[in-house]
Amino acid sequence: MIWSRILILWDMRGAIIGDIVGSTHEFTNRVSSKEFELFPYGSTFTDDTVLTIAEG
């Protein structure tokens, strides 16, 4: 049972990482280029990250 939950969270890692990467660009600092720092200072989990994990 615990392993199935771990595997689900492992499969969701892309959504979780993407949310953390975009956390500093969510409302300001729009990125119009494909070149930007992935984890700048201030990157953190958001409410969307929590909801993603709760759904898993």
Summary of the structure (lengths in Angstrom):
residues: 56
radius of gyration: 13.3
end to end distance: 13.0
largest distance: 43.0
contacts: 102
relative contact order: 0.22
helix: 57%
strand: 0%
